[in-house]
Amino acid sequence: MARHARLIFPGVALHIYQRGNDRKATFREDSDRLVYLSNLAELCKRWECALHAYCLMTNHVHLMLTPAHEEGPASVMRDLGRRYVRYFNERHRRTGSLWEGRFYSCLLDSARYVLGCQRYIDLNPVRAGVVDLPGAYRWSSYAGNSGARTDALLSPHTEYLAISADESKRCRAYAELCREAEAPEFLAAVRDATFGGLPLIGDEFKSRLHAMGVRLERARPGPCSQPASASEPPNLELAI
């Protein structure tokens, strides 16, 4: 699917995906992940991007954030890439590029897509077969979003806060949501929209974009929508 011009609007959530060059490992040890997250936190603050969800896999990264300014996401990813690649190459005595070109992204609006994509990110390690339960994976935002631990990186999205005014009830409800089966059609739509640069938005926002002359195409399910069989080994790329 051809990629569209990137759609970014201040105050509207964005799903970001970036993978390693040739799908090779971008994190070799826990210290790598700690450096990445530390820089991510600093740069999100600098460029005024609220981070709602994240997942660091061996060779790719998922983020969901809301920028205060249109240039925010690109600035975060640019500076993060420069810092982390410099660190990674020095730490592991390598040279050359680490990431596969520019990042992919998908605009998100409405509770269905915001909460659905947040869950999509937090359940990435489960879909990949790395863990059986999302709370067993240290390098995602699931523990913070489900209330298992405090995660200073996270700024809750308004749709997440709308689940309940009571924090404990909200966390329990989100954990319950993550126990529900994910619809293959939704997983495919997120993947195709992200790789194609297409928005996953409600009718009201669609009308706004049409009025602005933005052409929208429907995300189509792709070949990655089928789940892996239980006999297959963990595949870190399957869960993109």
TORKOL-61949 format. One line per 5 residues: number of its first residue (from 0); their letters; for each residue x, y, z of N, C-alpha, C. Coordinates in pm, whole numbers, padded with zeros to 5 digits. Atoms other than C-alpha are relative to their C-alpha. Example, Ala and Ser with C-alpha at 12.3 -4.5 7.8 and 13.67 -1.06 7.14 Angstrom:
REM residues 2
0 = AS = 00089,-00119,00000,01230,-00450,00780,00090,00120,00000; -00082,-00119,-00006,01367,-00106,00714,-00077,00109,00073 $
//
This chain:
REM residues 240
0 = MARHA = 00084,-00118,00000,00000,00000,00000,00088,00124,00000; -00079,-00122,00007,00135,00343,-00095,-00018,00083,00125; 00006,-00084,-00119,00217,00579,00187,-00048,00139,-00036; 00056,-00132,00021,00028,00906,00215,00083,00103,00075; -00062,-00106,-00077,00150,01242,00334,-00044,-00015,00145 $
5 = RLIFP = 00029,00023,-00141,00169,01224,00711,-00107,00096,00051; 00107,-00080,-00059,-00147,01345,00888,00029,00019,00148; -00025,-00032,-00140,-00073,01519,01217,-00079,00126,00035; 00077,-00115,-00047,-00305,01753,01407,00026,00021,00148; -00016,-00027,-00142,-00236,01923,01739,-00123,-00045,00079 $
10 = GVALH = 00109,00045,-00084,-00445,01763,02012,-00065,-00130,-00042; 00056,00127,00049,-00515,01444,01815,00105,-00109,00012; -00094,00109,-00026,-00356,01113,01909,00058,-00059,-00129; -00071,00057,00113,-00107,00942,01679,00065,-00132,00042; -00072,00126,-00019,00010,00581,01659,00127,00005,-00084 $
15 = IYQRG = -00129,-00003,00069,00379,00563,01567,00064,-00138,00007; -00069,00129,00007,00567,00253,01454,00133,00022,-00071; -00131,-00007,00064,00937,00226,01375,00073,-00132,00024; -00069,00128,-00014,01141,-00087,01308,00145,00012,-00044; -00142,00001,00030,01504,-00175,01277,00029,-00024,-00147 $
20 = NDRKA = -00043,00021,00138,01689,-00168,00947,00019,-00148,-00026; -00002,00143,00033,01654,-00508,00777,-00064,-00084,00110; 00071,00067,-00111,01435,-00594,01079,00096,-00062,00102; -00097,00047,-00098,01745,-00643,01290,-00026,00064,00136; 00024,-00044,-00137,01755,-00592,01666,00042,00146,00020 $
25 = TFRED = -00030,-00137,-00038,01740,-00234,01788,00023,00013,00151; -00026,00008,-00144,01761,-00337,02155,00064,-00135,00028; -00071,00125,-00029,02017,-00596,02266,00000,-00035,00148; -00001,00024,-00144,01997,-00556,02641,-00088,00103,00069; 00091,-00088,-00072,01789,-00389,02909,00052,00143,00009 $
30 = SDRLV = -00056,-00136,-00008,02027,-00094,02935,-00033,00080,-00125; 00040,-00069,00123,01945,-00010,02572,-00141,00057,00014; 00140,-00042,-00015,01576,00008,02652,-00012,00115,00100; 00003,-00108,-00099,01639,00224,02957,00048,00132,-00059; -00051,-00120,00066,01842,00471,02751,-00106,00055,-00096 $
35 = YLSNL = 00103,-00043,00096,01571,00481,02483,-00115,00070,00073; 00114,-00056,-00072,01292,00545,02735,00036,00131,00070; -00044,-00124,-00064,01492,00809,02920,00001,00115,-00099; -00002,-00103,00104,01549,01002,02599,-00139,00031,-00052; 00138,-00021,00045,01189,00951,02491,-00074,00093,00097 $
40 = AELCK = 00067,-00084,-00100,01063,01103,02817,00045,00146,-00011; -00053,-00136,00008,01292,01405,02786,-00049,00072,-00124; 00036,-00064,00126,01207,01470,02422,-00150,00023,-00012; 00144,-00024,-00001,00832,01429,02467,-00032,00126,00079; 00020,-00122,-00080,00851,01697,02735,00047,00122,-00078 $
45 = RWECA = -00055,-00114,00074,01069,01923,02519,-00092,00042,-00114; 00081,-00029,00118,00845,01896,02213,-00149,-00006,00027; 00141,-00007,-00043,00518,01890,02409,-00087,-00106,-00066; 00077,00115,00046,00395,01546,02316,-00036,-00085,00121; 00045,00083,-00112,00186,01356,02571,00004,-00147,-00042 $
50 = LHAYC = -00015,00141,00033,00280,00987,02569,-00105,-00082,00075; 00108,00079,-00059,-00012,00748,02628,00032,-00149,00007; -00032,00143,00005,00132,00408,02539,00131,-00020,-00074; -00125,00035,00070,00457,00244,02430,00026,-00149,00015; -00047,00138,-00010,00606,-00096,02363,00130,-00012,-00077 $
55 = LMTNH = -00131,00021,00062,00971,-00173,02293,00020,-00149,-00020; -00028,00139,00032,01016,-00505,02116,00148,-00010,-00041; -00141,00016,00033,01349,-00650,02005,00041,00082,-00122; -00039,-00068,00123,01342,-00494,01660,-00099,00105,-00048; 00090,-00109,00038,01059,-00242,01659,-00062,00065,00123 $
60 = VHLML = 00055,-00082,-00108,00883,00021,01866,-00139,00048,-00039; 00131,-00062,00015,00522,00130,01910,-00013,00113,00101; 00030,-00112,-00089,00423,00467,02057,-00139,00052,-00033; 00122,-00077,00024,00093,00647,02099,00013,00130,00079; -00018,-00130,-00064,00115,01017,02170,-00092,00104,-00062 $
65 = TPAHE = 00078,-00113,00049,-00074,01342,02132,00088,00124,00002; -00086,-00118,00006,00123,01646,02013,-00077,00129,00028; 00058,-00133,-00016,00056,02003,02117,00021,00084,-00125; -00033,-00073,00122,00209,02121,01789,00022,-00101,-00114; -00009,00090,00115,00214,01973,01439,00140,-00058,-00018 $
70 = EGPAS = -00137,00047,00022,00593,01946,01430,00050,-00091,00112; -00045,00075,-00116,00611,01764,01764,00045,-00143,-00027; -00038,00140,00020,00609,01396,01658,00127,-00017,-00083; -00120,00012,00083,00866,01440,01381,00124,00047,00075; -00113,-00050,-00077,01089,01640,01614,00045,-00099,00106 $
75 = VMRDL = -00032,00102,-00099,01069,01378,01887,00075,-00116,-00065; -00059,00117,00063,01149,01093,01649,00135,00032,-00063; -00130,-00040,00057,01428,01284,01475,00108,00006,00107; -00100,-00015,-00105,01607,01378,01795,00025,-00131,00073; -00015,00129,-00065,01541,01041,01953,00086,-00093,-00084 $
80 = GRRYV = -00079,00084,00089,01682,00865,01649,00148,00036,00005; -00140,-00043,-00001,02000,01072,01650,00069,-00040,00130; -00060,00032,-00130,02063,01026,02020,00018,-00150,00019; -00005,00143,-00029,01980,00659,02038,00095,-00073,-00094; -00091,00066,00094,02168,00555,01724,00145,00027,00040 $
85 = RYFNE = -00136,-00032,-00044,02478,00736,01849,00038,-00086,00121; -00026,00084,-00119,02450,00559,02185,00016,-00147,-00039; 00001,00143,00033,02372,00218,02032,00125,-00040,-00076; -00120,00033,00078,02658,00228,01783,00126,00001,00087; -00116,-00004,-00089,02908,00328,02050,-00002,-00117,00098 $
90 = RHRRT = 00013,00106,-00101,02776,00077,02302,00030,-00137,-00058; -00014,00133,00059,02777,-00216,02062,00104,-00005,-00112; -00113,-00003,00094,03075,-00113,01848,-00043,-00033,-00143; 00050,00018,00136,02890,-00087,01523,-00007,00136,-00068; 00017,-00124,00076,02840,00171,01248,-00122,-00014,-00089 $
95 = GSLWE = 00109,00004,00097,02568,00264,01005,-00136,00027,00062; 00137,-00030,-00042,02194,00312,01023,-00054,-00110,00091; 00064,00095,-00090,01981,00143,01285,-00146,-00019,-00034; 00143,00004,00030,01625,00230,01187,-00025,-00008,-00149; 00039,00017,00140,01448,00150,00863,-00074,00125,-00047 $
100 = GRFYS = 00061,-00121,00054,01386,00493,00715,-00082,00076,00101; 00082,-00082,-00088,01125,00727,00856,-00105,-00086,00069; 00100,00075,-00075,00865,00619,01105,-00135,-00001,-00071; 00138,00010,00049,00512,00508,01015,-00092,00059,00105; 00093,-00057,-00097,00212,00676,01173,-00143,-00007,-00049 $
105 = CLLDS = 00143,00008,00027,-00165,00672,01193,-00074,00092,00097; 00080,-00091,-00080,-00398,00946,01318,-00115,-00075,00066; 00103,00069,-00076,-00644,00833,01587,-00097,00100,00061; 00101,-00085,-00063,-00971,00983,01703,-00115,-00090,00046; 00115,00070,-00058,-01273,00865,01907,00047,-00110,00094 $
110 = ARYVL = -00035,00098,-00103,-01277,00624,02200,00035,-00135,-00061; -00024,00131,00060,-01292,00318,01975,00144,-00014,-00047; -00132,00012,00059,-00968,00392,01800,00111,00034,00098; -00104,-00036,-00097,-00775,00559,02082,00021,-00114,00099; -00014,00109,-00097,-00846,00290,02342,00037,-00130,-00069 $
115 = GCQRY = -00034,00122,00074,-00829,00017,02080,00146,-00005,-00036; -00142,-00002,00037,-00484,00127,01967,00088,-00006,00124; -00076,00010,-00124,-00364,00171,02324,00009,-00146,00043; 00000,00144,-00032,-00467,-00189,02392,00086,-00077,-00100; -00079,00063,00106,-00313,-00294,02059,00150,00007,00033 $
120 = IDLNP = -00141,-00018,-00035,00022,-00153,02174,00036,-00080,00124; -00031,00069,-00126,00007,-00293,02527,-00003,-00152,-00013; 00009,00145,00019,-00081,-00641,02398,00097,-00053,-00104; -00095,00042,00104,00195,-00650,02136,00085,-00120,00041; -00083,00116,-00039,00420,-00888,02337,-00080,-00130,00011 $
125 = VRAGV = 00085,00120,-00008,00127,-01127,02389,-00026,-00055,-00139; 00024,00045,00137,00043,-01139,02018,00126,-00061,-00061; -00126,00050,00053,00411,-01199,01943,00042,-00133,00062; -00035,00125,-00066,00419,-01499,02176,00117,00012,00095; -00112,-00021,-00091,00686,-01343,02397,-00041,-00030,00144 $
130 = VDLPG = 00055,00026,-00134,00468,-01361,02711,-00144,-00047,-00014; 00140,00042,00000,00133,-01511,02802,-00093,00110,00050; 00079,-00107,-00058,00012,-01211,03000,00073,00133,-00019; -00067,-00128,00028,00080,-00843,02920,00079,00055,00117; -00071,-00050,-00117,00186,-00766,03276,00136,-00062,00021 $
135 = AYRWS = -00129,00068,-00014,00477,-01007,03241,00109,00065,-00085; -00098,-00065,00087,00645,-00783,02983,00034,00137,00058; -00044,-00121,-00070,00849,-00505,03141,00000,00124,-00086; -00032,-00114,00085,00900,-00283,02839,-00121,00051,-00079; 00119,-00060,00060,00546,-00171,02763,-00070,00085,00105 $
140 = SYAGN = 00076,-00088,-00090,00298,00073,02915,-00116,-00071,00068; 00116,00070,-00057,00053,-00200,03018,-00007,00015,00151; 00001,-00007,-00146,00156,-00198,03384,-00046,00136,00048; 00043,-00134,-00037,00111,00177,03403,-00145,00025,-00029; 00139,-00023,00039,-00220,00180,03219,-00098,-00087,00077 $
145 = SGART = 00088,00090,-00075,-00360,-00111,03421,00010,00021,00151; -00013,-00030,-00141,-00251,00032,03755,00091,-00092,00079; -00090,00091,-00071,00002,-00240,03836,00121,00072,00057; -00109,-00081,-00053,00272,00022,03881,-00015,00142,-00053; -00001,-00139,00046,00324,00396,03848,00102,00016,-00111 $
150 = DALLS = -00089,-00021,00114,00475,00492,03512,00006,00149,-00029; -00013,-00145,00015,00603,00849,03507,00007,00044,-00145; -00006,-00035,00141,00639,00835,03129,-00137,00036,-00056; 00133,-00006,00060,00263,00824,03074,-00079,00124,00040; 00100,-00104,-00021,00010,01104,03036,-00132,-00056,-00052 $
155 = PHTEY = 00123,00066,00044,-00340,00952,03025,-00077,00082,-00103; 00084,-00064,00101,-00549,01030,02718,-00138,00026,00059; 00133,-00032,-00052,-00888,01189,02778,-00099,-00115,-00018; 00090,00115,00021,-01063,00882,02632,00027,-00108,00104; -00034,00095,-00106,-00879,00664,02882,-00055,00050,00134 $
160 = LAISA = 00052,-00057,-00124,-00971,00899,03167,-00152,-00009,00007; 00147,00005,00005,-01334,00888,03053,-00056,-00136,00038; 00048,00132,-00041,-01354,00518,03140,-00065,00009,00137; 00055,-00019,-00134,-01411,00619,03502,00075,00113,00068; -00066,-00105,-00078,-01342,00914,03729,00081,-00057,00114 $
165 = DESKR = -00072,00068,-00107,-01220,00666,03989,00119,-00074,-00060; -00121,00057,00060,-00860,00569,03913,00006,-00152,00011; -00008,00145,-00018,-00880,00218,04058,-00101,-00071,-00089; 00101,00060,00089,-01202,00142,03867,00045,00010,-00145; -00048,-00019,00138,-01050,00284,03550,00108,-00101,-00035 $
170 = CRAYA = -00108,00095,00025,-00741,00067,03580,-00053,-00142,-00012; 00058,00135,00008,-00947,-00245,03648,-00076,-00019,-00130; 00076,00009,00125,-01172,-00170,03351,00094,-00015,-00119; -00095,00012,00111,-00871,-00127,03124,00064,-00139,-00002; -00056,00135,-00007,-00717,-00452,03246,-00100,-00102,-00052 $
175 = ELCRE = 00104,00090,00050,-01048,-00624,03175,-00012,00011,-00151; 00003,-00021,00145,-01053,-00471,02827,00113,-00076,-00068; -00115,00068,00057,-00709,-00617,02764,-00012,-00152,00009; 00023,00145,-00006,-00836,-00963,02859,-00096,-00047,-00108; 00092,00035,00107,-01095,-00952,02583,00077,-00030,-00128 $
180 = AEAPE = -00065,00037,00127,-01010,-01106,02247,00000,00120,-00095; -00010,-00107,00099,-00889,-00861,01985,-00058,-00046,-00133; 00060,00035,00129,-01089,-00859,01662,00106,00005,-00109; -00099,-00001,00109,-00869,-00960,01366,-00019,00116,-00095; 00026,-00110,00092,-01041,-00694,01156,00058,00132,00053 $
185 = FLAAV = -00055,-00123,-00058,-00936,-00422,01398,00153,-00001,-00007; -00146,00011,00007,-00577,-00548,01413,00048,00032,-00141; -00039,-00024,00139,-00560,-00548,01033,-00017,00146,-00037; 00025,-00140,00032,-00710,-00200,01013,00109,00090,00058; -00107,-00080,-00062,-00450,-00060,01256,00129,-00014,-00080 $
190 = RDATF = -00124,00022,00077,-00163,-00219,01062,-00005,00072,-00134; 00008,-00058,00133,-00286,-00107,00723,-00006,00152,00004; 00006,-00145,-00012,-00370,00244,00837,00137,00056,00037; -00132,-00048,-00043,-00031,00281,01006,00101,-00004,-00114; -00096,00011,00110,00172,00154,00711,-00039,00086,-00119 $
195 = GGLPL = 00045,-00082,00112,-00041,00348,00463,-00014,00147,00033; 00015,-00139,-00039,-00048,00672,00661,-00144,00047,00000; 00142,-00032,00003,-00428,00657,00679,-00054,00022,00141; 00055,-00024,-00133,-00637,00788,00970,-00103,-00104,00041; 00108,00079,-00058,-00855,00578,01198,-00079,00096,00088 $
200 = IGDEF = 00070,-00110,-00065,-01113,00836,01297,-00151,-00015,-00012; 00145,00000,00003,-01481,00897,01364,-00055,00086,-00112; 00065,-00070,00111,-01733,01046,01122,00016,00152,00009; -00011,-00146,-00015,-01710,01398,01267,00136,00049,-00049; -00133,-00041,00043,-01336,01417,01211,00017,-00024,-00151 $
205 = KSRLH = -00005,00024,00145,-01374,01263,00865,-00060,00118,-00076; 00065,-00114,00066,-01611,01545,00773,00091,00122,00002; -00093,-00112,-00009,-01357,01799,00895,00112,-00013,-00102; -00109,00021,00095,-01083,01644,00683,-00047,00015,-00143; 00055,-00016,00135,-01305,01623,00376,-00017,00148,-00033 $
210 = AMGVR = 00019,-00144,00021,-01387,01992,00419,00132,00070,-00027; -00134,-00056,00021,-01013,02061,00423,00062,-00050,-00130; -00052,00052,00125,-00970,01872,00098,00093,-00118,00015; -00085,00117,-00023,-00791,01575,00254,-00071,-00124,-00050; 00058,00122,00056,-00855,01256,00060,00026,-00117,00094 $
215 = LERAR = -00012,00114,-00089,-00924,00954,00276,-00032,-00128,-00074; 00026,00131,00056,-00904,00591,00174,-00018,-00098,00114; 00031,00098,-00103,-01029,00294,00366,00116,-00097,00018; -00104,00099,-00028,-00772,00076,00539,-00053,-00139,-00027; 00045,00135,00036,-00793,-00278,00404,00077,-00103,00079 $
220 = PGPCS = -00071,00106,-00071,-00714,-00594,00601,00111,-00058,-00086; -00114,00054,00073,-00375,-00733,00502,00030,-00142,00040; -00032,00140,-00026,-00210,-01075,00512,00047,-00028,00141; -00050,00021,-00136,-00076,-01020,00866,-00111,-00015,00103; 00109,00000,-00096,-00423,-01031,01020,-00026,-00136,00062 $
225 = QPASA = 00023,00132,-00056,-00416,-01406,01082,00093,-00026,00117; -00085,00028,-00116,-00292,-01509,01428,00092,-00117,-00024; -00094,00111,00011,00007,-01739,01463,-00058,-00122,00068; 00046,00123,-00065,-00065,-02101,01545,00081,-00024,00125; -00067,00024,-00128,00027,-02228,01888,00133,-00072,-00018 $
230 = SEPPN = -00122,00077,00021,00299,-02448,01736,00115,00084,-00054; -00103,-00083,00058,00487,-02159,01579,00083,00066,00110; -00085,-00067,-00100,00786,-02006,01765,-00034,00148,00007; 00025,-00144,-00010,00764,-01646,01891,00061,00075,-00117; -00043,-00077,00115,00790,-01403,01602,-00022,00147,00033 $
235 = LELAI = 00013,-00138,-00045,00864,-01046,01705,-00057,00090,-00107; 00056,-00083,00105,00758,-00910,01368,-00147,-00029,-00025; 00139,00036,00026,00424,-01089,01362,-00095,00099,00064; 00092,-00080,-00080,00276,-00856,01619,00004,00148,-00032; -00006,-00142,00034,00336,-00527,01438,-00139,00058,-00010 $
//
